[in-house]
Amino acid sequence: SIAKEIELKNPYQNMGAKLVYEVASKTNDKAGDGTTTATVLAQSMIHRGFDAIDAGANPVLVKEGIELASLTVAQKLLAKSKKVDAQEDIQNVAAVSSGSQEIGKIIAQAMQKVGKDGVINVDESKGFETELEVVGGLQYDKGYASPYFVSDRESMTVELENPLVLVTDHKISTVQEIVPILEEVVKASRPLLILAESVENEVLGVLVANKLRGTFNVVVTNAPGFGDNQKEMLQDIAVLTKANFVSKELNMKLADLKMDDLGNINKVIIKKDNTTLVSNSKSPELEKRIQVLKTQIQNSTSDYETKNLQERLAKLSGGVALIKVGATTDTELKDKKLRIEDALNATKAAITEGIVVGGGKALVEVYQELKDTLLSDNKEVQQGI
């Protein structure tokens, strides 16, 4: 958060600062922790790299050495890593990352309730206490179709409260197809989530322009999956949101849409790469859908089909864990929310790839192991190493 605010007057120095910020940002996105280590390593690589180049080394060969050393060190660290799967280990990782036993405990509880691969979102509470709530919903692996839909530039997310939901396997090619239903949505003064196979850039441009003008609040995401699996996933989402699935196969036209065809959901959180639908209730239709999936899994004779069915069942029945962050001031709330998000990312990374001794000790151990063996016959590559 500090690195994000740094702006230097000298444009070349500022380029360097932004490069280091990008290193920290990508590390945070992938691991949720280790941003300080990544920043220190980046600074050292940059300085020593320039020293080698100033001494006459070929930049391409120096880069080759840096990449070789980075890959080898990463492999060694993975080999040293310890698996994290016990509840106590998960809680410890989250607590160390966030600097809080309370946060560690609540993240471990969330993972216990929805599973280690389950959907966990961090939200703001209306009270002072931080609480865990498990609700219905699902997450799919498609984010906003355009970054111009984003409302929170800091987190690059957009949230819709109590939106209407349009679910279709049509490709929306012209805005005229959806003008009639958009006019009805404007009258209803409700946000709208459009989930379609794809949407032409021209249509996206019109929707973004109207959103920015305040005509209506809309977000578009493309459909997850592909082929028959995509159609089935869209039907899952339609059942969850109580929407009528607008199907090409049934010759349903977008221009004929009525308000009754749109679904609704309590909340939608849309990020760059995924969308989370949050529902506070389970309908009988959803329960039936879950039972149908269970039956299909039992009758399936294909491993590929079984895997897809199990993934869909997990999404529909697993629910969403909401960590509602409470605090006494806005500053405390923002800080606590960021720490929980970072700890959550760090814990997920630890479960996936394991953990090593902290404080730079693991890197020192790897250096001691490799300093006499990681060598290159090329002097300039060796300077990069």
Number of C-alpha atoms within 10 A of each C-alpha: 11 6 14 14 8 11 13 13 7 8 10 10 12 14 13 14 18 17 15 22 22 15 17 24 20 14 18 20 14 13 21 24 23 17 19 13 14 19 20 12 13 17 16 12 16 13 11 15 20 15 13 17 18 11 9 10 18 16 17 13 19 24 18 18 21 18 15 17 19 13 11 13 18 13 13 18 20 13 12 16 16 15 14 21 13 10 13 12 18 23 23 20 24 29 23 15 23 22 15 16 16 13 25 25 17 19 26 24 17 23 21 13 18 19 16 17 12 19 21 25 17 16 16 17 15 11 12 14 12 20 15 19 12 19 17 19 27 24 22 19 15 19 23 24 18 15 16 18 22 19 14 10 10 9 11 14 19 21 18 21 15 16 24 24 26 25 25 27 20 19 14 20 15 15 18 13 16 17 14 15 20 20 11 14 21 14 10 11 12 18 19 24 24 19 25 20 20 17 20 12 14 12 17 21 14 12 22 21 15 14 16 14 10 10 12 21 21 23 29 22 24 19 23 20 16 11 7 9 15 15 19 15 21 24 22 21 25 24 22 26 26 20 22 18 22 23 17 13 8 8 8 14 14 21 13 11 20 13 15 9 18 24 22 22 22 17 18 24 18 26 20 18 12 16 22 22 21 26 21 13 12 14 12 9 12 20 14 12 19 18 13 12 17 15 12 15 19 9 10 14 10 9 10 9 14 17 13 14 21 15 11 20 19 17 21 24 17 20 24 27 25 19 24 19 22 21 19 10 9 10 10 12 18 14 12 19 21 16 20 26 20 20 27 29 19 25 32 22 18 23 19 15 17 18 20 18 13 9 10 11 11 16 17 11 14 17 14 11 13 15 10 8 8 14 15 14 7 11 14 21 23 18 22 25 22
